[in-house]
Structures are given as structure tokens and as C-alpha cells.
């Protein structure tokens, strides 16, 4: 392996480490940092810089340990329906994350706050804001389905749409619809099983009583 290739390999490792430090999602941070550390471990061995190799080998083990903890930890989920008596939680989430919410829901406006809202709690921490409007006893349309950046791993959505669907207080619910022109949000809807039907994304569900 020539010197230029070895140097390029080291630069690639540096890029992965730098990118990992920009991740808000701790799981992504650990995975990308692990990849960077693996590259630096190999790099250190190739150039016989053993302190570099040992340090990054230790970082690899540390990342793997915390990834094991992340994947083995059983999250607890619950929901809170926003009402006038507990609206402060919803208000705080909107104040803290409004700029990020607008990236995924650019049509959001304050009048939507009058619609029904569910706050998803993950390990007692508020992480999800779900604003929806009933169309009928059998259908609701999603206005906002937002999750904080640090926990965007689909667990919140899968809990709400598949395990916590009864929390929508509609025992006859059969159809959930949403509109989105944001590619990242469209991919999210597709991952949940929504099917595109003209301008809408639609999820057909079966609720057990």
C-alpha cells in the first residue's frame, strides 16, 4: 500500500469521526464514530503508530459497549393527551422545536394548535408531538407528527401507530391520512406502511376492541 493511499485512508477516518460529532441522534453518533475508530485502528497498525492503534481500539470497544446498551435497553412509552389543563407541555415543545417542526411541516400555523394533540413520552421524556384532525369516526388526518432529533429511530412512531393507536380515542378508526411534500417525511411515512394515493399518504389499520 503506497503512502498516498495510506494518507487517504486516514483522512477518511477523520471525516467519519468529525461527522459523528455532528449527530444529534446518539445511536448514529456511536455507529459513525465506531466506523471512524475502526479505520484509525487499522491506519495506526499500518503505519506502526501503536499508540494511535491502541487508543482507537479502545474507542471501538467503548462504542460497541454503549451500542450494546442502547440496543438491549427496553424503552417505556406512554402518551399524554393535551388539554387546557396540561397545555404547558405542548407549548414548551412548540417553543423549543418550532424551527425544526417547520422543516418537516412548512405549512404549520398556530391555528392547528386547536386540534387534538398527543404527546409521546419515552422513558418519561416528551419526545413526540402528534397533532391530528378527525375526518369521521373511521378516519383522521395528521397535521403534525414530529419527533425530537435525538430519538428518530422509528420506535416512537411504531408505538403510536401500532401499539398506542387506541389512544386516539376512536375505536372505529380504520384510516389515517397525511400530506407531505418533504422527501424525508415521505420516506418516514413509507417506512410505517403508508401508501401514496394521489396527494395523500394513507395507512389502513385494524383496531381491536
C-alpha positions in Angstrom: 0.0 0.0 0.0 1.6 3.3 -1.1 1.9 6.4 1.2 -0.8 8.4 -0.7 -3.4 5.6 -0.2 -2.5 5.2 3.5 -2.9 9.0 4.0 -6.2 9.0 2.2 -7.4 6.1 4.4 -6.5 8.2 7.5 -8.4 11.2 6.1 -11.5 9.1 5.6 -11.3 8.0 9.2 -11.0 11.7 10.2 -14.1 12.5 8.2 -16.2 9.8 9.9 -15.1 11.0 13.4 -15.9 14.6 12.5 -19.3 13.7 11.1 -20.1 11.6 14.1 -19.7 14.6 16.4 -22.3 16.5 14.4 -25.0 13.8 15.1 -27.9 14.7 17.4 -29.0 11.1 17.4 -26.8 9.3 19.9 -27.2 5.9 18.1 -26.0 7.4 14.8 -23.1 9.1 16.6 -22.0 5.8 18.1 -22.2 3.9 14.8 -20.4 6.5 12.7 -17.8 7.1 15.4 -17.2 3.4 15.6 -16.5 3.2 11.9 -14.1 6.1 12.2 -12.3 4.4 15.1 -12.0 1.1 13.2 -10.4 2.9 10.3 -8.0 4.7 12.6 -7.1 1.4 14.4 -6.2 -0.1 11.0 -4.4 3.1 10.0 -2.4 3.1 13.2 -1.4 -0.6 12.7 -0.4 0.0 9.0 1.9 3.0 9.8 3.1 1.2 13.0 1.8 4.1 15.2 0.8 1.8 18.0 -0.5 4.4 20.5 -2.9 5.5 17.7 -3.9 1.9 17.2 -4.4 1.2 20.9 -6.4 4.4 21.6 -8.7 3.8 18.7 -9.1 0.2 19.5 -10.2 1.2 22.9 -12.7 3.7 21.4 -14.0 0.9 19.2 -14.7 -1.2 22.3 -16.3 1.7 24.1 -18.6 2.4 21.2 -19.6 -1.2 20.9 -20.3 -1.4 24.7 -22.6 1.6 24.5 -24.3 0.4 21.3 -25.0 -2.9 23.1 -26.6 -0.9 26.0 -28.7 1.1 23.6 -30.0 -2.0 21.7 -30.6 -4.0 24.9 -32.3 -1.2 26.8 -36.1 -1.6 26.8 -37.7 1.8 26.4 -41.0 2.6 28.1 -43.6 4.6 26.1 -46.7 6.4 27.2 -48.9 9.2 25.8 -50.5 12.3 27.2 -53.5 14.0 25.6 -53.0 17.7 25.5 -55.9 19.5 27.2 -56.3 23.1 28.5 -55.2 21.9 32.0 -51.9 20.4 30.8 -51.3 22.5 27.6 -48.0 23.8 29.0 -46.1 20.6 27.9 -47.3 21.1 24.3 -46.4 24.8 24.5 -42.9 24.1 25.7 -42.3 21.6 22.9 -43.6 24.0 20.2 -41.4 26.8 21.6 -38.3 24.6 21.8 -38.7 22.8 18.4 -40.8 25.1 16.2 -38.0 25.8 13.8 -37.3 22.1 13.3 -41.0 21.3 13.0 -41.3 23.8 10.2 -38.6 21.9 8.2 -40.9 18.9 8.0 -44.3 20.7 8.2 -43.7 24.0 6.4 -47.5 24.7 6.3 -47.8 24.6 10.1 -49.5 27.5 11.7 -50.7 28.3 15.2 -54.4 27.7 14.4 -53.5 23.9 14.2 -53.0 24.1 18.0 -56.8 24.0 18.4 -56.9 20.4 17.0 -56.4 17.3 19.1 -52.8 16.6 20.2 -51.0 13.7 21.7 -47.6 14.0 23.4 -45.5 10.8 23.3 -43.3 10.2 26.3 -40.3 8.0 26.1 -38.8 7.0 29.4 -40.9 9.8 30.8 -39.3 12.4 28.5 -41.6 14.2 26.0 -40.2 13.3 22.5 -43.2 13.3 20.2 -45.8 15.8 19.1 -48.8 14.4 17.2 -51.5 16.9 16.0 -54.4 15.4 14.1 -57.9 16.3 12.9 -60.8 13.8 12.9 -62.4 13.5 9.5 -65.0 10.9 10.6 -65.4 8.1 13.2 -63.2 6.0 10.9 -60.6 8.4 9.7 -58.2 11.0 11.0 -55.7 13.2 9.1 -52.3 14.0 10.5 -51.3 17.7 10.7 -48.0 17.3 12.6 -46.1 14.1 13.5 -42.9 15.3 15.0 -40.2 13.5 16.9 -37.2 15.2 18.6 -33.9 14.8 16.7 -32.2 12.7 19.4 -34.6 9.8 19.2 -35.5 9.5 15.5 -35.2 5.7 15.3 -38.9 4.8 14.4 -39.6 3.4 17.9 -41.8 6.3 18.8 -43.8 6.0 15.6 -44.2 2.3 15.8 -45.5 2.6 19.4 -48.1 5.3 18.5 -49.3 3.8 15.2 -49.3 0.1 16.2 -49.4 -0.3 19.9 -50.8 3.1 21.0 -53.4 3.5 18.3 -56.2 3.0 20.8 -55.0 6.2 22.4 -56.6 8.2 19.5 -59.9 7.6 21.3 -61.6 6.3 18.2 -62.5 2.6 18.4 -63.8 2.6 14.8 -60.6 4.1 13.4 -59.7 2.4 10.1 -57.8 5.0 8.1 -55.0 7.5 8.8 -54.1 10.0 6.2 -51.3 12.6 5.8 -50.0 15.0 3.2 -46.3 15.8 2.7 -44.1 17.4 0.1 -41.0 16.8 2.2 -39.0 13.9 0.9 -37.6 12.9 4.3 -41.0 12.8 5.8 -42.4 10.9 2.8 -39.7 8.2 3.4 -40.8 8.0 7.1 -44.4 7.5 6.1 -43.4 4.8 3.7 -41.4 3.0 6.4 -44.6 3.0 8.6 -46.6 1.4 5.8 -48.4 4.4 4.4 -49.4 4.1 0.7 -49.4 7.1 -1.6 -52.8 7.7 -3.1 -52.7 10.8 -5.3 -51.8 13.7 -3.0 -52.3 11.7 0.2 -50.4 9.1 2.2 -52.8 6.6 3.7 -52.4 3.9 6.4 -55.2 1.4 6.7 -55.4 -0.1 10.2 -57.4 -2.7 12.1 -58.2 -1.8 15.7 -59.1 -4.5 18.2 -61.7 -3.5 20.7 
